[in-house]
Amino acid sequence: MSKKATKALHNKYYIARYNASKHNENFVSREKAAEILCIDRTRLARIELGTVIPYPEEVLAMSEAYGIPELCNLYCSGECPVGKKTIRPVKADSLDRLILQFLGSSQKMSDLTSKLIDITEDGSVDAEELEKFDTVLMELEKMSVNIQSLMLWAKKNKDRMNDKK
């Protein structure tokens, strides 16, 4: 794209199309992108300007067409009413950082397993065990985000990994 749309500069969907246009000239124009995505041109403009929230199907189409899988997570964790309450944002950082985060989480797994056994061996979680249980759940949530981030990185970079074969 030769010229940036100043009103949409900070919109994730515009940025995604802009980045995709560096590798595919079909995404330089909003008109051609809308045609490829099967979205009305004016609707795509409103999405990129932030005046409407896209439908999940539109985000999925953009994510796949632009080759930016994190768009789905950004939508689900930030815009979807259900997802805001249930989905954590993940980032496809550098592979070495993601692996270190994953390894750090997995080293805690045997400790978490022992704590869970101690907490639940009597078949219930009493008031004294509740704080320990919440701590375990928070660690499991961190582990889940680390795993999802690593999987997102792999999905995003799978083509590049195949090209190196």
Phi and psi in radians as a Rosetta constraint file:
Dihedral C 1 N 2 CA 2 C 2 CIRCULARHARMONIC -1.367 0.35
Dihedral N 2 CA 2 C 2 N 3 CIRCULARHARMONIC -0.608 0.35
Dihedral C 2 N 3 CA 3 C 3 CIRCULARHARMONIC -2.139 0.35
Dihedral N 3 CA 3 C 3 N 4 CIRCULARHARMONIC 2.280 0.35
Dihedral C 3 N 4 CA 4 C 4 CIRCULARHARMONIC -1.504 0.35
Dihedral N 4 CA 4 C 4 N 5 CIRCULARHARMONIC 2.477 0.35
Dihedral C 4 N 5 CA 5 C 5 CIRCULARHARMONIC -1.392 0.35
Dihedral N 5 CA 5 C 5 N 6 CIRCULARHARMONIC 1.832 0.35
Dihedral C 5 N 6 CA 6 C 6 CIRCULARHARMONIC -1.068 0.35
Dihedral N 6 CA 6 C 6 N 7 CIRCULARHARMONIC -0.584 0.35
Dihedral C 6 N 7 CA 7 C 7 CIRCULARHARMONIC -1.254 0.35
Dihedral N 7 CA 7 C 7 N 8 CIRCULARHARMONIC -0.361 0.35
Dihedral C 7 N 8 CA 8 C 8 CIRCULARHARMONIC -1.902 0.35
Dihedral N 8 CA 8 C 8 N 9 CIRCULARHARMONIC 0.140 0.35
Dihedral C 8 N 9 CA 9 C 9 CIRCULARHARMONIC -0.894 0.35
Dihedral N 9 CA 9 C 9 N 10 CIRCULARHARMONIC -0.594 0.35
Dihedral C 9 N 10 CA 10 C 10 CIRCULARHARMONIC -1.827 0.35
Dihedral N 10 CA 10 C 10 N 11 CIRCULARHARMONIC 0.166 0.35
Dihedral C 10 N 11 CA 11 C 11 CIRCULARHARMONIC -1.493 0.35
Dihedral N 11 CA 11 C 11 N 12 CIRCULARHARMONIC 2.223 0.35
Dihedral C 11 N 12 CA 12 C 12 CIRCULARHARMONIC -1.056 0.35
Dihedral N 12 CA 12 C 12 N 13 CIRCULARHARMONIC -0.553 0.35
Dihedral C 12 N 13 CA 13 C 13 CIRCULARHARMONIC -1.324 0.35
Dihedral N 13 CA 13 C 13 N 14 CIRCULARHARMONIC -0.633 0.35
Dihedral C 13 N 14 CA 14 C 14 CIRCULARHARMONIC -1.161 0.35
Dihedral N 14 CA 14 C 14 N 15 CIRCULARHARMONIC -0.801 0.35
Dihedral C 14 N 15 CA 15 C 15 CIRCULARHARMONIC -1.050 0.35
Dihedral N 15 CA 15 C 15 N 16 CIRCULARHARMONIC -0.691 0.35
Dihedral C 15 N 16 CA 16 C 16 CIRCULARHARMONIC -1.103 0.35
Dihedral N 16 CA 16 C 16 N 17 CIRCULARHARMONIC -0.778 0.35
Dihedral C 16 N 17 CA 17 C 17 CIRCULARHARMONIC -1.156 0.35
Dihedral N 17 CA 17 C 17 N 18 CIRCULARHARMONIC -0.724 0.35
Dihedral C 17 N 18 CA 18 C 18 CIRCULARHARMONIC -1.027 0.35
Dihedral N 18 CA 18 C 18 N 19 CIRCULARHARMONIC -0.823 0.35
Dihedral C 18 N 19 CA 19 C 19 CIRCULARHARMONIC -1.143 0.35
Dihedral N 19 CA 19 C 19 N 20 CIRCULARHARMONIC -0.664 0.35
Dihedral C 19 N 20 CA 20 C 20 CIRCULARHARMONIC -1.153 0.35
Dihedral N 20 CA 20 C 20 N 21 CIRCULARHARMONIC -0.534 0.35
Dihedral C 20 N 21 CA 21 C 21 CIRCULARHARMONIC -1.178 0.35
Dihedral N 21 CA 21 C 21 N 22 CIRCULARHARMONIC -0.325 0.35
Dihedral C 21 N 22 CA 22 C 22 CIRCULARHARMONIC -1.207 0.35
Dihedral N 22 CA 22 C 22 N 23 CIRCULARHARMONIC -0.411 0.35
Dihedral C 22 N 23 CA 23 C 23 CIRCULARHARMONIC -1.961 0.35
Dihedral N 23 CA 23 C 23 N 24 CIRCULARHARMONIC -0.250 0.35
Dihedral C 23 N 24 CA 24 C 24 CIRCULARHARMONIC -2.542 0.35
Dihedral N 24 CA 24 C 24 N 25 CIRCULARHARMONIC 1.910 0.35
Dihedral C 24 N 25 CA 25 C 25 CIRCULARHARMONIC -1.134 0.35
Dihedral N 25 CA 25 C 25 N 26 CIRCULARHARMONIC -0.245 0.35
Dihedral C 25 N 26 CA 26 C 26 CIRCULARHARMONIC -1.113 0.35
Dihedral N 26 CA 26 C 26 N 27 CIRCULARHARMONIC -0.358 0.35
Dihedral C 26 N 27 CA 27 C 27 CIRCULARHARMONIC -1.674 0.35
Dihedral N 27 CA 27 C 27 N 28 CIRCULARHARMONIC 0.082 0.35
Dihedral C 27 N 28 CA 28 C 28 CIRCULARHARMONIC -1.125 0.35
Dihedral N 28 CA 28 C 28 N 29 CIRCULARHARMONIC -0.773 0.35
Dihedral C 28 N 29 CA 29 C 29 CIRCULARHARMONIC -1.736 0.35
Dihedral N 29 CA 29 C 29 N 30 CIRCULARHARMONIC 2.469 0.35
Dihedral C 29 N 30 CA 30 C 30 CIRCULARHARMONIC -1.117 0.35
Dihedral N 30 CA 30 C 30 N 31 CIRCULARHARMONIC -0.615 0.35
Dihedral C 30 N 31 CA 31 C 31 CIRCULARHARMONIC -1.083 0.35
Dihedral N 31 CA 31 C 31 N 32 CIRCULARHARMONIC -0.835 0.35
Dihedral C 31 N 32 CA 32 C 32 CIRCULARHARMONIC -1.184 0.35
Dihedral N 32 CA 32 C 32 N 33 CIRCULARHARMONIC -0.700 0.35
Dihedral C 32 N 33 CA 33 C 33 CIRCULARHARMONIC -1.069 0.35
Dihedral N 33 CA 33 C 33 N 34 CIRCULARHARMONIC -0.768 0.35
Dihedral C 33 N 34 CA 34 C 34 CIRCULARHARMONIC -1.065 0.35
Dihedral N 34 CA 34 C 34 N 35 CIRCULARHARMONIC -0.689 0.35
Dihedral C 34 N 35 CA 35 C 35 CIRCULARHARMONIC -1.105 0.35
Dihedral N 35 CA 35 C 35 N 36 CIRCULARHARMONIC -0.800 0.35
Dihedral C 35 N 36 CA 36 C 36 CIRCULARHARMONIC -1.115 0.35
Dihedral N 36 CA 36 C 36 N 37 CIRCULARHARMONIC -0.680 0.35
Dihedral C 36 N 37 CA 37 C 37 CIRCULARHARMONIC -1.422 0.35
Dihedral N 37 CA 37 C 37 N 38 CIRCULARHARMONIC -0.172 0.35
Dihedral C 37 N 38 CA 38 C 38 CIRCULARHARMONIC 1.047 0.35
Dihedral N 38 CA 38 C 38 N 39 CIRCULARHARMONIC 0.740 0.35
Dihedral C 38 N 39 CA 39 C 39 CIRCULARHARMONIC -2.135 0.35
Dihedral N 39 CA 39 C 39 N 40 CIRCULARHARMONIC 2.434 0.35
Dihedral C 39 N 40 CA 40 C 40 CIRCULARHARMONIC -1.018 0.35
Dihedral N 40 CA 40 C 40 N 41 CIRCULARHARMONIC 2.418 0.35
Dihedral C 40 N 41 CA 41 C 41 CIRCULARHARMONIC -0.981 0.35
Dihedral N 41 CA 41 C 41 N 42 CIRCULARHARMONIC -0.748 0.35
Dihedral C 41 N 42 CA 42 C 42 CIRCULARHARMONIC -1.218 0.35
Dihedral N 42 CA 42 C 42 N 43 CIRCULARHARMONIC -0.568 0.35
Dihedral C 42 N 43 CA 43 C 43 CIRCULARHARMONIC -1.176 0.35
Dihedral N 43 CA 43 C 43 N 44 CIRCULARHARMONIC -0.748 0.35
Dihedral C 43 N 44 CA 44 C 44 CIRCULARHARMONIC -1.059 0.35
Dihedral N 44 CA 44 C 44 N 45 CIRCULARHARMONIC -0.699 0.35
Dihedral C 44 N 45 CA 45 C 45 CIRCULARHARMONIC -1.069 0.35
Dihedral N 45 CA 45 C 45 N 46 CIRCULARHARMONIC -0.766 0.35
Dihedral C 45 N 46 CA 46 C 46 CIRCULARHARMONIC -1.161 0.35
Dihedral N 46 CA 46 C 46 N 47 CIRCULARHARMONIC -0.634 0.35
Dihedral C 46 N 47 CA 47 C 47 CIRCULARHARMONIC -1.113 0.35
Dihedral N 47 CA 47 C 47 N 48 CIRCULARHARMONIC -0.819 0.35
Dihedral C 47 N 48 CA 48 C 48 CIRCULARHARMONIC -1.214 0.35
Dihedral N 48 CA 48 C 48 N 49 CIRCULARHARMONIC -0.449 0.35
Dihedral C 48 N 49 CA 49 C 49 CIRCULARHARMONIC -1.524 0.35
Dihedral N 49 CA 49 C 49 N 50 CIRCULARHARMONIC -0.171 0.35
Dihedral C 49 N 50 CA 50 C 50 CIRCULARHARMONIC 1.425 0.35
Dihedral N 50 CA 50 C 50 N 51 CIRCULARHARMONIC 0.288 0.35
Dihedral C 50 N 51 CA 51 C 51 CIRCULARHARMONIC -1.538 0.35
Dihedral N 51 CA 51 C 51 N 52 CIRCULARHARMONIC -0.286 0.35
Dihedral C 51 N 52 CA 52 C 52 CIRCULARHARMONIC -2.359 0.35
Dihedral N 52 CA 52 C 52 N 53 CIRCULARHARMONIC 2.648 0.35
Dihedral C 52 N 53 CA 53 C 53 CIRCULARHARMONIC -1.589 0.35
Dihedral N 53 CA 53 C 53 N 54 CIRCULARHARMONIC 2.274 0.35
Dihedral C 53 N 54 CA 54 C 54 CIRCULARHARMONIC -1.207 0.35
Dihedral N 54 CA 54 C 54 N 55 CIRCULARHARMONIC 2.744 0.35
Dihedral C 54 N 55 CA 55 C 55 CIRCULARHARMONIC -1.320 0.35
Dihedral N 55 CA 55 C 55 N 56 CIRCULARHARMONIC 2.694 0.35
Dihedral C 55 N 56 CA 56 C 56 CIRCULARHARMONIC -0.951 0.35
Dihedral N 56 CA 56 C 56 N 57 CIRCULARHARMONIC -0.679 0.35
Dihedral C 56 N 57 CA 57 C 57 CIRCULARHARMONIC -1.108 0.35
Dihedral N 57 CA 57 C 57 N 58 CIRCULARHARMONIC -0.610 0.35
Dihedral C 57 N 58 CA 58 C 58 CIRCULARHARMONIC -1.212 0.35
Dihedral N 58 CA 58 C 58 N 59 CIRCULARHARMONIC -0.712 0.35
Dihedral C 58 N 59 CA 59 C 59 CIRCULARHARMONIC -1.131 0.35
Dihedral N 59 CA 59 C 59 N 60 CIRCULARHARMONIC -0.742 0.35
Dihedral C 59 N 60 CA 60 C 60 CIRCULARHARMONIC -1.057 0.35
Dihedral N 60 CA 60 C 60 N 61 CIRCULARHARMONIC -0.768 0.35
Dihedral C 60 N 61 CA 61 C 61 CIRCULARHARMONIC -1.085 0.35
Dihedral N 61 CA 61 C 61 N 62 CIRCULARHARMONIC -0.775 0.35
Dihedral C 61 N 62 CA 62 C 62 CIRCULARHARMONIC -1.111 0.35
Dihedral N 62 CA 62 C 62 N 63 CIRCULARHARMONIC -0.791 0.35
Dihedral C 62 N 63 CA 63 C 63 CIRCULARHARMONIC -0.992 0.35
Dihedral N 63 CA 63 C 63 N 64 CIRCULARHARMONIC -0.808 0.35
Dihedral C 63 N 64 CA 64 C 64 CIRCULARHARMONIC -1.249 0.35
Dihedral N 64 CA 64 C 64 N 65 CIRCULARHARMONIC -0.787 0.35
Dihedral C 64 N 65 CA 65 C 65 CIRCULARHARMONIC -1.167 0.35
Dihedral N 65 CA 65 C 65 N 66 CIRCULARHARMONIC -0.725 0.35
Dihedral C 65 N 66 CA 66 C 66 CIRCULARHARMONIC -1.418 0.35
Dihedral N 66 CA 66 C 66 N 67 CIRCULARHARMONIC -0.236 0.35
Dihedral C 66 N 67 CA 67 C 67 CIRCULARHARMONIC 1.244 0.35
Dihedral N 67 CA 67 C 67 N 68 CIRCULARHARMONIC 0.614 0.35
Dihedral C 67 N 68 CA 68 C 68 CIRCULARHARMONIC -2.224 0.35
Dihedral N 68 CA 68 C 68 N 69 CIRCULARHARMONIC 1.438 0.35
Dihedral C 68 N 69 CA 69 C 69 CIRCULARHARMONIC -1.099 0.35
Dihedral N 69 CA 69 C 69 N 70 CIRCULARHARMONIC -0.404 0.35
Dihedral C 69 N 70 CA 70 C 70 CIRCULARHARMONIC -1.192 0.35
Dihedral N 70 CA 70 C 70 N 71 CIRCULARHARMONIC -0.243 0.35
Dihedral C 70 N 71 CA 71 C 71 CIRCULARHARMONIC -1.008 0.35
Dihedral N 71 CA 71 C 71 N 72 CIRCULARHARMONIC -0.686 0.35
Dihedral C 71 N 72 CA 72 C 72 CIRCULARHARMONIC -1.103 0.35
Dihedral N 72 CA 72 C 72 N 73 CIRCULARHARMONIC -0.787 0.35
Dihedral C 72 N 73 CA 73 C 73 CIRCULARHARMONIC -1.135 0.35
Dihedral N 73 CA 73 C 73 N 74 CIRCULARHARMONIC -0.701 0.35
Dihedral C 73 N 74 CA 74 C 74 CIRCULARHARMONIC -1.072 0.35
Dihedral N 74 CA 74 C 74 N 75 CIRCULARHARMONIC -0.730 0.35
Dihedral C 74 N 75 CA 75 C 75 CIRCULARHARMONIC -1.141 0.35
Dihedral N 75 CA 75 C 75 N 76 CIRCULARHARMONIC -0.895 0.35
Dihedral C 75 N 76 CA 76 C 76 CIRCULARHARMONIC -1.109 0.35
Dihedral N 76 CA 76 C 76 N 77 CIRCULARHARMONIC -0.721 0.35
Dihedral C 76 N 77 CA 77 C 77 CIRCULARHARMONIC -1.450 0.35
Dihedral N 77 CA 77 C 77 N 78 CIRCULARHARMONIC -0.286 0.35
Dihedral C 77 N 78 CA 78 C 78 CIRCULARHARMONIC -2.096 0.35
Dihedral N 78 CA 78 C 78 N 79 CIRCULARHARMONIC -0.388 0.35
Dihedral C 78 N 79 CA 79 C 79 CIRCULARHARMONIC -2.139 0.35
Dihedral N 79 CA 79 C 79 N 80 CIRCULARHARMONIC -0.573 0.35
Dihedral C 79 N 80 CA 80 C 80 CIRCULARHARMONIC -1.252 0.35
Dihedral N 80 CA 80 C 80 N 81 CIRCULARHARMONIC 2.233 0.35
Dihedral C 80 N 81 CA 81 C 81 CIRCULARHARMONIC -1.024 0.35
Dihedral N 81 CA 81 C 81 N 82 CIRCULARHARMONIC -0.671 0.35
Dihedral C 81 N 82 CA 82 C 82 CIRCULARHARMONIC -1.318 0.35
Dihedral N 82 CA 82 C 82 N 83 CIRCULARHARMONIC -0.794 0.35
Dihedral C 82 N 83 CA 83 C 83 CIRCULARHARMONIC -1.075 0.35
Dihedral N 83 CA 83 C 83 N 84 CIRCULARHARMONIC -0.610 0.35
Dihedral C 83 N 84 CA 84 C 84 CIRCULARHARMONIC -0.976 0.35
Dihedral N 84 CA 84 C 84 N 85 CIRCULARHARMONIC -0.548 0.35
Dihedral C 84 N 85 CA 85 C 85 CIRCULARHARMONIC -1.615 0.35
Dihedral N 85 CA 85 C 85 N 86 CIRCULARHARMONIC -0.263 0.35
Dihedral C 85 N 86 CA 86 C 86 CIRCULARHARMONIC -2.178 0.35
Dihedral N 86 CA 86 C 86 N 87 CIRCULARHARMONIC -0.308 0.35
Dihedral C 86 N 87 CA 87 C 87 CIRCULARHARMONIC -1.950 0.35
Dihedral N 87 CA 87 C 87 N 88 CIRCULARHARMONIC 2.329 0.35
Dihedral C 87 N 88 CA 88 C 88 CIRCULARHARMONIC -1.668 0.35
Dihedral N 88 CA 88 C 88 N 89 CIRCULARHARMONIC 2.472 0.35
Dihedral C 88 N 89 CA 89 C 89 CIRCULARHARMONIC -1.170 0.35
Dihedral N 89 CA 89 C 89 N 90 CIRCULARHARMONIC 2.436 0.35
Dihedral C 89 N 90 CA 90 C 90 CIRCULARHARMONIC -2.159 0.35
Dihedral N 90 CA 90 C 90 N 91 CIRCULARHARMONIC 2.742 0.35
Dihedral C 90 N 91 CA 91 C 91 CIRCULARHARMONIC -2.232 0.35
Dihedral N 91 CA 91 C 91 N 92 CIRCULARHARMONIC 2.443 0.35
Dihedral C 91 N 92 CA 92 C 92 CIRCULARHARMONIC -1.633 0.35
Dihedral N 92 CA 92 C 92 N 93 CIRCULARHARMONIC 1.194 0.35
Dihedral C 92 N 93 CA 93 C 93 CIRCULARHARMONIC -1.137 0.35
Dihedral N 93 CA 93 C 93 N 94 CIRCULARHARMONIC -2.859 0.35
Dihedral C 93 N 94 CA 94 C 94 CIRCULARHARMONIC -1.219 0.35
Dihedral N 94 CA 94 C 94 N 95 CIRCULARHARMONIC 2.599 0.35
Dihedral C 94 N 95 CA 95 C 95 CIRCULARHARMONIC -1.039 0.35
Dihedral N 95 CA 95 C 95 N 96 CIRCULARHARMONIC -0.763 0.35
Dihedral C 95 N 96 CA 96 C 96 CIRCULARHARMONIC -1.087 0.35
Dihedral N 96 CA 96 C 96 N 97 CIRCULARHARMONIC -0.685 0.35
Dihedral C 96 N 97 CA 97 C 97 CIRCULARHARMONIC -1.148 0.35
Dihedral N 97 CA 97 C 97 N 98 CIRCULARHARMONIC -0.756 0.35
Dihedral C 97 N 98 CA 98 C 98 CIRCULARHARMONIC -1.110 0.35
Dihedral N 98 CA 98 C 98 N 99 CIRCULARHARMONIC -0.706 0.35
Dihedral C 98 N 99 CA 99 C 99 CIRCULARHARMONIC -1.161 0.35
Dihedral N 99 CA 99 C 99 N 100 CIRCULARHARMONIC -0.722 0.35
Dihedral C 99 N 100 CA 100 C 100 CIRCULARHARMONIC -1.083 0.35
Dihedral N 100 CA 100 C 100 N 101 CIRCULARHARMONIC -0.724 0.35
Dihedral C 100 N 101 CA 101 C 101 CIRCULARHARMONIC -1.105 0.35
Dihedral N 101 CA 101 C 101 N 102 CIRCULARHARMONIC -0.750 0.35
Dihedral C 101 N 102 CA 102 C 102 CIRCULARHARMONIC -1.101 0.35
Dihedral N 102 CA 102 C 102 N 103 CIRCULARHARMONIC -0.810 0.35
Dihedral C 102 N 103 CA 103 C 103 CIRCULARHARMONIC -1.109 0.35
Dihedral N 103 CA 103 C 103 N 104 CIRCULARHARMONIC -0.684 0.35
Dihedral C 103 N 104 CA 104 C 104 CIRCULARHARMONIC -1.052 0.35
Dihedral N 104 CA 104 C 104 N 105 CIRCULARHARMONIC -0.738 0.35
Dihedral C 104 N 105 CA 105 C 105 CIRCULARHARMONIC -1.155 0.35
Dihedral N 105 CA 105 C 105 N 106 CIRCULARHARMONIC -0.775 0.35
Dihedral C 105 N 106 CA 106 C 106 CIRCULARHARMONIC -1.208 0.35
Dihedral N 106 CA 106 C 106 N 107 CIRCULARHARMONIC -0.462 0.35
Dihedral C 106 N 107 CA 107 C 107 CIRCULARHARMONIC -1.136 0.35
Dihedral N 107 CA 107 C 107 N 108 CIRCULARHARMONIC -0.439 0.35
Dihedral C 107 N 108 CA 108 C 108 CIRCULARHARMONIC -1.452 0.35
Dihedral N 108 CA 108 C 108 N 109 CIRCULARHARMONIC -0.146 0.35
Dihedral C 108 N 109 CA 109 C 109 CIRCULARHARMONIC -1.074 0.35
Dihedral N 109 CA 109 C 109 N 110 CIRCULARHARMONIC -0.766 0.35
Dihedral C 109 N 110 CA 110 C 110 CIRCULARHARMONIC -1.162 0.35
Dihedral N 110 CA 110 C 110 N 111 CIRCULARHARMONIC -0.617 0.35
Dihedral C 110 N 111 CA 111 C 111 CIRCULARHARMONIC -1.136 0.35
Dihedral N 111 CA 111 C 111 N 112 CIRCULARHARMONIC -0.741 0.35
Dihedral C 111 N 112 CA 112 C 112 CIRCULARHARMONIC -1.124 0.35
Dihedral N 112 CA 112 C 112 N 113 CIRCULARHARMONIC -0.697 0.35
Dihedral C 112 N 113 CA 113 C 113 CIRCULARHARMONIC -1.069 0.35
Dihedral N 113 CA 113 C 113 N 114 CIRCULARHARMONIC -0.779 0.35
Dihedral C 113 N 114 CA 114 C 114 CIRCULARHARMONIC -1.082 0.35
Dihedral N 114 CA 114 C 114 N 115 CIRCULARHARMONIC -0.760 0.35
Dihedral C 114 N 115 CA 115 C 115 CIRCULARHARMONIC -1.087 0.35
Dihedral N 115 CA 115 C 115 N 116 CIRCULARHARMONIC -0.744 0.35
Dihedral C 115 N 116 CA 116 C 116 CIRCULARHARMONIC -1.093 0.35
Dihedral N 116 CA 116 C 116 N 117 CIRCULARHARMONIC -0.702 0.35
Dihedral C 116 N 117 CA 117 C 117 CIRCULARHARMONIC -1.103 0.35
Dihedral N 117 CA 117 C 117 N 118 CIRCULARHARMONIC -0.802 0.35
Dihedral C 117 N 118 CA 118 C 118 CIRCULARHARMONIC -1.060 0.35
Dihedral N 118 CA 118 C 118 N 119 CIRCULARHARMONIC -0.733 0.35
Dihedral C 118 N 119 CA 119 C 119 CIRCULARHARMONIC -1.199 0.35
Dihedral N 119 CA 119 C 119 N 120 CIRCULARHARMONIC -0.713 0.35
Dihedral C 119 N 120 CA 120 C 120 CIRCULARHARMONIC -1.831 0.35
Dihedral N 120 CA 120 C 120 N 121 CIRCULARHARMONIC 0.061 0.35
Dihedral C 120 N 121 CA 121 C 121 CIRCULARHARMONIC -1.077 0.35
Dihedral N 121 CA 121 C 121 N 122 CIRCULARHARMONIC -0.437 0.35
Dihedral C 121 N 122 CA 122 C 122 CIRCULARHARMONIC -1.579 0.35
Dihedral N 122 CA 122 C 122 N 123 CIRCULARHARMONIC 0.051 0.35
Dihedral C 122 N 123 CA 123 C 123 CIRCULARHARMONIC 1.556 0.35
Dihedral N 123 CA 123 C 123 N 124 CIRCULARHARMONIC 0.013 0.35
Dihedral C 123 N 124 CA 124 C 124 CIRCULARHARMONIC -2.610 0.35
Dihedral N 124 CA 124 C 124 N 125 CIRCULARHARMONIC 2.872 0.35
Dihedral C 124 N 125 CA 125 C 125 CIRCULARHARMONIC -1.974 0.35
Dihedral N 125 CA 125 C 125 N 126 CIRCULARHARMONIC 1.880 0.35
Dihedral C 125 N 126 CA 126 C 126 CIRCULARHARMONIC -1.503 0.35
Dihedral N 126 CA 126 C 126 N 127 CIRCULARHARMONIC 3.082 0.35
Dihedral C 126 N 127 CA 127 C 127 CIRCULARHARMONIC -1.018 0.35
Dihedral N 127 CA 127 C 127 N 128 CIRCULARHARMONIC -0.660 0.35
Dihedral C 127 N 128 CA 128 C 128 CIRCULARHARMONIC -1.189 0.35
Dihedral N 128 CA 128 C 128 N 129 CIRCULARHARMONIC -0.568 0.35
Dihedral C 128 N 129 CA 129 C 129 CIRCULARHARMONIC -1.492 0.35
Dihedral N 129 CA 129 C 129 N 130 CIRCULARHARMONIC -0.241 0.35
Dihedral C 129 N 130 CA 130 C 130 CIRCULARHARMONIC -1.044 0.35
Dihedral N 130 CA 130 C 130 N 131 CIRCULARHARMONIC -0.724 0.35
Dihedral C 130 N 131 CA 131 C 131 CIRCULARHARMONIC -1.126 0.35
Dihedral N 131 CA 131 C 131 N 132 CIRCULARHARMONIC -0.750 0.35
Dihedral C 131 N 132 CA 132 C 132 CIRCULARHARMONIC -1.069 0.35
Dihedral N 132 CA 132 C 132 N 133 CIRCULARHARMONIC -0.738 0.35
Dihedral C 132 N 133 CA 133 C 133 CIRCULARHARMONIC -1.093 0.35
Dihedral N 133 CA 133 C 133 N 134 CIRCULARHARMONIC -0.758 0.35
Dihedral C 133 N 134 CA 134 C 134 CIRCULARHARMONIC -1.073 0.35
Dihedral N 134 CA 134 C 134 N 135 CIRCULARHARMONIC -0.675 0.35
Dihedral C 134 N 135 CA 135 C 135 CIRCULARHARMONIC -1.105 0.35
Dihedral N 135 CA 135 C 135 N 136 CIRCULARHARMONIC -0.758 0.35
Dihedral C 135 N 136 CA 136 C 136 CIRCULARHARMONIC -1.081 0.35
Dihedral N 136 CA 136 C 136 N 137 CIRCULARHARMONIC -0.779 0.35
Dihedral C 136 N 137 CA 137 C 137 CIRCULARHARMONIC -1.082 0.35
Dihedral N 137 CA 137 C 137 N 138 CIRCULARHARMONIC -0.680 0.35
Dihedral C 137 N 138 CA 138 C 138 CIRCULARHARMONIC -1.126 0.35
Dihedral N 138 CA 138 C 138 N 139 CIRCULARHARMONIC -0.712 0.35
Dihedral C 138 N 139 CA 139 C 139 CIRCULARHARMONIC -1.143 0.35
Dihedral N 139 CA 139 C 139 N 140 CIRCULARHARMONIC -0.690 0.35
Dihedral C 139 N 140 CA 140 C 140 CIRCULARHARMONIC -1.128 0.35
Dihedral N 140 CA 140 C 140 N 141 CIRCULARHARMONIC -0.651 0.35
Dihedral C 140 N 141 CA 141 C 141 CIRCULARHARMONIC -1.093 0.35
Dihedral N 141 CA 141 C 141 N 142 CIRCULARHARMONIC -0.768 0.35
Dihedral C 141 N 142 CA 142 C 142 CIRCULARHARMONIC -1.069 0.35
Dihedral N 142 CA 142 C 142 N 143 CIRCULARHARMONIC -0.744 0.35
Dihedral C 142 N 143 CA 143 C 143 CIRCULARHARMONIC -1.082 0.35
Dihedral N 143 CA 143 C 143 N 144 CIRCULARHARMONIC -0.739 0.35
Dihedral C 143 N 144 CA 144 C 144 CIRCULARHARMONIC -1.064 0.35
Dihedral N 144 CA 144 C 144 N 145 CIRCULARHARMONIC -0.774 0.35
Dihedral C 144 N 145 CA 145 C 145 CIRCULARHARMONIC -1.111 0.35
Dihedral N 145 CA 145 C 145 N 146 CIRCULARHARMONIC -0.709 0.35
Dihedral C 145 N 146 CA 146 C 146 CIRCULARHARMONIC -1.084 0.35
Dihedral N 146 CA 146 C 146 N 147 CIRCULARHARMONIC -0.747 0.35
Dihedral C 146 N 147 CA 147 C 147 CIRCULARHARMONIC -1.149 0.35
Dihedral N 147 CA 147 C 147 N 148 CIRCULARHARMONIC -0.784 0.35
Dihedral C 147 N 148 CA 148 C 148 CIRCULARHARMONIC -1.111 0.35
Dihedral N 148 CA 148 C 148 N 149 CIRCULARHARMONIC -0.659 0.35
Dihedral C 148 N 149 CA 149 C 149 CIRCULARHARMONIC -1.120 0.35
Dihedral N 149 CA 149 C 149 N 150 CIRCULARHARMONIC -0.754 0.35
Dihedral C 149 N 150 CA 150 C 150 CIRCULARHARMONIC -1.119 0.35
Dihedral N 150 CA 150 C 150 N 151 CIRCULARHARMONIC -0.720 0.35
Dihedral C 150 N 151 CA 151 C 151 CIRCULARHARMONIC -1.157 0.35
Dihedral N 151 CA 151 C 151 N 152 CIRCULARHARMONIC -0.679 0.35
Dihedral C 151 N 152 CA 152 C 152 CIRCULARHARMONIC -1.114 0.35
Dihedral N 152 CA 152 C 152 N 153 CIRCULARHARMONIC -0.747 0.35
Dihedral C 152 N 153 CA 153 C 153 CIRCULARHARMONIC -1.035 0.35
Dihedral N 153 CA 153 C 153 N 154 CIRCULARHARMONIC -0.797 0.35
Dihedral C 153 N 154 CA 154 C 154 CIRCULARHARMONIC -1.082 0.35
Dihedral N 154 CA 154 C 154 N 155 CIRCULARHARMONIC -0.761 0.35
Dihedral C 154 N 155 CA 155 C 155 CIRCULARHARMONIC -1.090 0.35
Dihedral N 155 CA 155 C 155 N 156 CIRCULARHARMONIC -0.743 0.35
Dihedral C 155 N 156 CA 156 C 156 CIRCULARHARMONIC -1.183 0.35
Dihedral N 156 CA 156 C 156 N 157 CIRCULARHARMONIC -0.581 0.35
Dihedral C 156 N 157 CA 157 C 157 CIRCULARHARMONIC -1.893 0.35
Dihedral N 157 CA 157 C 157 N 158 CIRCULARHARMONIC 0.147 0.35
Dihedral C 157 N 158 CA 158 C 158 CIRCULARHARMONIC -1.042 0.35
Dihedral N 158 CA 158 C 158 N 159 CIRCULARHARMONIC -0.750 0.35
Dihedral C 158 N 159 CA 159 C 159 CIRCULARHARMONIC -1.075 0.35
Dihedral N 159 CA 159 C 159 N 160 CIRCULARHARMONIC -0.734 0.35
Dihedral C 159 N 160 CA 160 C 160 CIRCULARHARMONIC -1.138 0.35
Dihedral N 160 CA 160 C 160 N 161 CIRCULARHARMONIC -0.648 0.35
Dihedral C 160 N 161 CA 161 C 161 CIRCULARHARMONIC -1.151 0.35
Dihedral N 161 CA 161 C 161 N 162 CIRCULARHARMONIC -0.683 0.35
Dihedral C 161 N 162 CA 162 C 162 CIRCULARHARMONIC -1.183 0.35
Dihedral N 162 CA 162 C 162 N 163 CIRCULARHARMONIC -0.600 0.35
Dihedral C 162 N 163 CA 163 C 163 CIRCULARHARMONIC -1.144 0.35
Dihedral N 163 CA 163 C 163 N 164 CIRCULARHARMONIC -0.472 0.35
Dihedral C 163 N 164 CA 164 C 164 CIRCULARHARMONIC -1.402 0.35
Dihedral N 164 CA 164 C 164 N 165 CIRCULARHARMONIC -0.192 0.35
